[in-house]
Amino acid sequence: MPRALVVGLGRSGVAAARHLAGDGASDVVAVDDSSDETLTRRAEELSVAGIEVRIGLGLADRGDRETAARLLDGVDLVVTSPGVPPAHPLLALARDAGIRTWSEVELAFHACRAPVVAVTGTNGKTTVCTLIGEILAAAGRPVVVCGNIGTPMISVVQTIPPDGFAVVEMSSFQLSQVEAFRARVGVFLNLSPDHLDWHTTIEDYAAAKARIWENQDSTDLSLANADDPRVCAALARAQGRPALFSAVELPAVGAGVKGGRLVVRGVGPYDSATDVVSVGHLSASGPVDVANTAAAAVATCDLGVTPDTLSEVLRTFRPPSHRRQLVGRRGDVDWVDDSKATNPHASVAAMRSYPKVVLIAGGRNKGLDLSGLAEGAGHVRGVVGIGEAAADVLAAFEGAEVEAAVADDMDSAVDLAAAMAEPGDTVLLSPACASFDMYRSYEERGEAFVAACRRLGIEEVRR
């Protein structure tokens, strides 16, 4: 019987191990370098399913190639979880030995009967995937939104009928380990430095993202951001039909803005320019929001969605939580939760979406240059630094005329921001960093911000 090794017991690793064991085709071993209460519980559950599990190995920290070699003995397939770096001894040795090494989405693709719509980029992936899913559902098509958005593709792929769609959010980690994965529509939203604690260079990061178009042919759509030079450069090497989206112009093929309207042309049933919706009718109309909407419009139009359906969904769509979400208003000051902004590019885009902000930022840096936050300084009245990177956040605004302070926790940060804010301002939690120094996730960080706002009596705005 073939033997498979699953590396990493996050959600996708657990799902991959269960799939491999359930199809009866593989003898499965699952391993993880760490060991905590959650992993112990997962190990017990997988053991009941007949899967051999080893946790607490610490191979990456020790560089233990000897133990790694023993684990790989007789293995035909390695499935790696997102976030396990390519230099990990198990992955490095597997490559050297010529053992197939797949990400969980590659495994899922081999079991998928439906066309795949894949979305990648530094920022906006979850919003665009969610919007594409809502548009396709409104058009009456069976659709499952999965991948890096939170539901592993492998856990749902067999529920999608051949006439449906798998809408898959894909990280650079997942894309770096694809082999046959093919996207009927591949969307590359944007590119800015991120995860440089995992990728060695920005070029390596960009190359991983561009694999969204790998294995496409002329029947597939390769969709890129016309406003991002790095993404456009990558598109030149794609094999699918090229199309563009833009927040500032109308591409010859794709979607963009003309006269304050979102217009689509040259894809699906939209041979000529078709007016879809007024930009002013979108729930958020900053450049990033318009670009994300245009991307979703092109992707779904190419799959045959009609103008009426598209327009109706775009008018009513609300982005997922923790993405420039209005928490409430008090004394003509808005409070906005953008906890999902985990890199400077995303935070600068958020700052530029409001006339004047008091910024709450910081956390665990991911090897990024936080000085780039200064690009948004013209919109900043004050800044409150939090977490491990608080000093670096404040340093980014040195020389700018902004009030600055450091907070020990979220309650203190909200108190300090409230004291700095003036009528007409927006208090913006947009950290530019990961959350793991203070919280288990960006969601938990956003919820802490909301709770601190409620403590101050900042109530939700009813729309």
Secondary structure, DSSP 8 states (H G I E B T S, - for coil): --EEEEE--SHHHHHHHHHHHHTTS-EEEEEES---HHHHHHHHHHHHTT-EEEE---HHHHT-HHHHHHHHTT-SEEEE-TT--TTSHHHHHHHHTT-EEEEHHHHHHHH--S-EEEEE-SS-HHHHHHHHHHHHHHTT--EEEEETTSS-HHHHGGGS-TTSEEEEE--HHHHTT-SS---SEEEE----S--TTTSSSHHHHHHHHHGGGTT--TTSEEEEETT-HHHHHHHTT--SEEEEE-SSS--SSEEEEETTEEEEESBTTBSS-EEEEEGGGSS--SHHHHHHHHHHHHHHHTTT--HHHHHHHHHH----TTSSEEEEEETTEEEEE-TT--SHHHHHHHHTTSSSEEEEEESB--S--GGGGGGGGGGEEEEEEESTTHHHHHHHTTTSS-EEEE-SSHHHHHHHHHHH--TT-EEEE--SSBSTTT-SSHHHHHHHHHHHHHHTT------
